[in-house]
Amino acid sequence: MLLPLSVKVVFSILTYILVATAVAIPFWILFNFFDQLIFFEPIWIFYLPEDAITGFILTTLISILIGMLVSMNIYAVRHFNLKISRRSLFSGSSMGIISSVCSSCSSVGFLLISTFGGIGIIASNLLTNYQTLLRIISIAILIFALYYINKRIIHSCVLVYKDHNMTTDQKNQRNSDF
Amino acid sequence: MTVSLVSSIAILTVLAFGTLSFSFHFIWSFFEHSMLLLAQTDDSLDPSTFPFSLSTLIKQGSPYLGNLSAPITIIDFSDFQCHLCARFVKNTEPLINETYIQTGQAALVFKHLPNRGFDSMGAHLAAQCTNDQGKFWQFYNLLYENQQGIDTGWVNEENLKKFASQIPGLEMGQFNSCFNSQKYREFIDNDVKLANSQGFFDTPNFIVVNSVDGSDPEIIRGAQPFPAFQSVIEKKLGELKK
């Protein structure tokens, strides 16, 4: 299967699979709760009507990607001692998570309506009418964040020669090896 | 060491998520409770509208489906522009109709809660006007079948009149007069106040009550599937048989 090396490396360890699952499941429940596919009252029930299939597939994908992303970030921080810079914070998992949570905003649109009146109605309508598009954008951002963390993990694996003790001949020999 | 740290981070993430969910739920509950208190202190709310006996609701002019002697009444607060309401109409309502309404065990009463967009009020005014001629449910089905994006113009004045003209037997002169004069504006405003007084600010929401006196209300929030309604209705029917 064509999986990035970093995904194979991280998810060959059971702990990271568990971390990804522990993160993905609550998000999956939350998204489906907002989309009115999961109910807890008067009975616990999950159902998937025809009109909700596309949204369900997209939110399931978002939940899985968030789980993977959080897990891979933890792996990167633990194994390569990578520091979470301002840049990585913005373009990494946090951005993905924020964008995904925003994709479910339309479900709480009535809060916007009640709080912000006319402007709230317009905002809520935009979120509802373009819900699918917003979710696709969220997935794109999450894939970008995964690509970014994949690059960081793979680059962290490259060995750096400490060549200050090498002679000129040794350096030439090493360069000719490449 | 690594495993324990990673596990700790995972547990912290889940805890943080739980805290976030709880906070959201708390804020939501507080918001709904505050709105409920505000609505209840509104002087314009007529206390005689409580409780929701079926005869009171019909007397008020609310559209209904079913037999007047049905022991259970389901009160539906919906918006014609709400896609979750359309989901209920397409997936759940036909089963409720077949199982409980057609068999005389339950009645369905419609209450207007236009809150999803600027065009919603017009759609509800038009729908209530069709009720004058006994055509509400045809118009209701027509609107939900043709539902499009919120405020995209699908329920503007022109389209509402087109929809009305598609209903066989609807006298357009009477409909236009009712619709243009906004005859039912106050009626719909009262429905909204009633919904808000019950803590309903989103759609759809339902109250299931005993038809005779409107007692023992049970709230069903959201476009829930048939088994959720079935559990509430069966429980009530069982209690009434005792």
Interface residues (C-beta under 8 A of the other chain):
Chain A: T15 Y16 L18 V19 A22 V23 P26 F27 L30 Q36 F39 E41 P42 I43 I45 Y47 P49 E50 D51 A52 V70 I74 Y75 R78 H79 F110 L111 I113 S114 I121 S124 N125 T128 N129
Chain B: T2 V3 L5 V6 S7 I9 A10 I11 T13 V14 F17 G18 S21 W28 F31 M35 H83 L84 A86 R87 K90 N91 N115 R116 G117 F118 G149 I150 D151 T152 F201 D202 E218 I220 R221 G222 A223 Q224 P225 P227 A228 S231 V232
